[in-house]
Amino acid sequence: MRRTLRKAVCIIAGPHVARYPVGQSNIGNVVSLSKEQVHHIATLARLHLEEEQFDDIVTKLSSIVDFVDQLRQAPTEDVVPMAHPLNQAQRLRPDTVTETDERDEFQKNAPAVSDGFYIVPKVIE
């Protein structure tokens, strides 16, 4: 997961984020995207953006990359992966038989039966 996240951040932000290994502090080093990088990302995503939208998008994407960089600083070496954020067990009903086997009774109405299976006409030639 950490490797995948690092790749995603590197694709978005380029080499700026990749030079800070996990666990090292990046406080004070703000990662910001250039207009050219955002244009490249928009091209890869097949997005048509108007020229006046770029400043706002550059600001928003830079804040996302900064937030991901902050998340990378969290110590996760001793954290065990979880399937669910809550430590709860699934309540399951008891595995008991609630209906009787009436296959032979049902198959009495079938036109053709063999070894407990219904025989149907061939439909593919």
N, C-alpha and C positions, 0 to 999 in steps of 0.2 A: 504494500500500500504506500509506504513512504517513497519507494522508488518511482512508482507511478505518479504520485503527486509531484515529486521533484521534476519528472519529465514534463508534466503538464505546465508547471510554472516556467520551466526553461523554454518551452515552446511559446508561451505567451510573452514572457519578459526577455527572452534572449539570454545572453551570457551574464547579465547583471546579477541575477539571483543564483546562478550556478556556482559562482565563485565563493559563496559562503557555505561551508560544510554544515551539516546538521549538528546542532549543539553549540555552535559558535554564536556569539552575540552579534546581531546586526542592528542594534539600537543606534539611532542617529543616521544610519545609511538608508535614506529613502529611495526605494526603487520606483522610478517613474518611467512610463512608456512615452516614446516619442510619437509624433503624428505619423511618421513613416511606418513605425511598427504597427500602429492601430490600422493604418491603411492596408498593410500586409495581412493582418489578422482578418480584416473584413473581406479581403480578396479570397483568402483561404476558406472562409465561411460562406462565400458567395453572397455577401451582403452588399447592397447598394446603399451607400450613405451619402447624404448631402454634405457639402463642404462646411456648412454652418453647424452640423452635428458633431464634427470631429473634436472640438475643444471639450464639449461636455462628455463625450465618450472616452476621451483620453483621461480625463479626471476620474471618471467612474472606474475604468479598467485599472488605472494605477492604484486606486484605493483597494481594489480587490487583490491585486498582486501584493500590495503591502500587507494586507490582512493574512494572506497565505504565508507570507514570509514570517509574520508574527507567529502563526501556528507552527511553523517549522521549528521555532525556538523552544517549544514546549518539550519537557523531558518525557520521552515515551519509551525509553529503553526497558523499563521494568513493568510496562503495562501489558496485561494479557488481553489478546483479542477477544471480543465478545460477539455473540450472535444477536444480542438484544441489550439495550441499555439498562433494563430493569432485571434484577436478579430474582426472577420468579420461575416457578415450575408450571408447566402446562397441565391444567386439570383435564384429565381424560375420564371418560365414562368407563365402567368396568366392561371388559370384553366377555360378554355373556351372550348365549344364543337366546334370541327373543322370538324367533319364528321356527316352526317345524319344517322339515324338508318334505315338500309336497310335489316333487318333480314327477313322480310316477302318476299321480292324480292329474296333473296338468297335461301330461303327455298322452293321456287317454283320448283327448280331443283332437290330437294332431293326426293328419292323414298318414304320415310315414315317420317311424321312429326306429333307430337302430342303436343299441348300446347306450341308451340314455341321451342320444343326440337327435335333433330334428333333421330329417332328410328333406332337402328342398330341391326344386328343379334346377338344372344347369342353366345359367343365364349368359355365360360367356362361351362363345364358340371358337 
